[in-house]
Amino acid sequence: MAFSQTEAEERIRAALPESIDDSFPGCAVGVFSNGKVVTSDFVGLADVAGKRPINADTQFYAASVSKQFTAVAVMQLVIQGKLKLSDDIRKYLPEMPQYQRPVTVQMLLNHTSGIRDSLNLLRAAGYDYASRSSRSHALQLTMDQEQTNFDPGTRYAYSNGGYLLLAEIVARVAEQPFGEYVEQYVLAPTGMTRSFVLDGSPAADPNLALGYVVKDGKIKQSNEYPLFGGSGGLITTVNDLAKWDYDLDQGQKVWTPELLRLMTQLSTFNSGVKVASPNGIYYANGLLVGPHWIGHSGGASGFKTYYARHSESRIGIAMLCNRGEINPLYHVDQIILALEKGLPPASERSVEAAAINGRYRSESLNVTYLVEMNSDGNLNLSILAPDESIRETMTLEPTDAGSYKSSGMEITPDSDGRGFSLKMSRFSLSFGRVS
């Protein structure tokens, strides 16, 4: 159904959280068709103290949406014959430990390397905020790990450390700083002139958004994120992501057919089994590939981002928010419904996830969990005592891998809806549905 621009904006705004208005931090949303912006809306403030509104050129920290740009840089060098996906990373990073089994470039791209997460390592080293660490320190900390978390190529575990190493490989092979390479060969050819990769604190810019968290109506600035590229580090705008989407759709200055083939090639374990979540979401190279959509989300303390593309209909959507408590996947799905384009949910898993509501039991713990999805797409979890009193409640947020996570706890629904696995730092348990 076709709408006027005004009606489309109203529908997008209605699909966003009620707490977003022109006096709070907010979001920029763009919907693209055939590589062109068909509708957009901008709600809230980029800078609350300065009362600066969000617009199409507001620059947001993209967080893990950056990973596809890192992967594109790698694939460009692969196409040029300057590196191979099957190469041992020690060919380019000889100072890395010699693990029991080689870690390949492909494993870094697919999160199957077992390389430890650089952000978690920084926290363990006493850096509560990644912005307080330099790129060189984060890189050295990642390289100093004498062991991988598991036998490389046998498991999937999302690792920011792997993408930090990829950025270093690009820099060494291209013989120029990683950010400079991405800006010259990835961003500039697509016309993304308002985007760049961080290499230290960003220069003051009147369009740069500050990050915030809103809780109980109170606004708290939360402008902490890594100041270097690889796993994150991209600063971008909705207008620039429209140009990225256009090149993917028909520009082909960067997104050549060969690069698209490599980027969307599904990853496999050493056994040949494809790397997938229980509900059919596959990890490719810096992108999640579902039955209908390809894309990636991102998050930092005061930012949440999302970019995805429905290839069959040639529709793309971007959502950039300077509010850390927002779940962009849920609201993108609401926007798609509101625009009545007949598309499946961009999250690809929201229909399956809704079916998780219910009561689950673990005999090992003699405890029952009550699980309900709230309006933001997060899971409310109540731990019930034998007398049905509530011992504890918590909220878990969805992850790119199809699980739901809170501090120290992760729930992954079974593909048949009969239960879920609970993973904590030192053990895992299975829960079965009782109602």
Buried (B, 14 or more C-beta within 10 A) or exposed (E): EEBEEEEBBBBBBEBBBEBBEEEBBBBBBBBBBEBEBBBBBBBBBBBBEEEBBBBBBBBBBBBBBBBBBBBBBBBBBBEEEEBEBEBBBBBBBEEBEEBEBBBBBBBBBBBBBBBBBBBEBBBEEEBEBBBEBEBEBBBEBBBEBEEBBEEBBEBBBBBBBBBBBBBBBBBEBBEEBBBBBBBEBBBBBBBBBBBBBBBEEEEEEEBBBBBBBBEEEEBEBBBBBBBBBBBBBBBBBBBBBBBBBBBBBEBBEBBBEEBBEBBBBEBBBEEEEEBBBBBBBBBBBBBBBBEBBBBBBBBBBBBBBBBBBBBEEBBBBBBBBBBBBBBBBBBBBBBBBBBEBEBBBBBBBBEBBEEBEBBBBBEEEEBBBBBEBEEBBBBBBBBBEEEEEEEEEEEBBBBBBBBBBBEEBBBBBBEEBEBBBBBEEEEEBEBEBEE
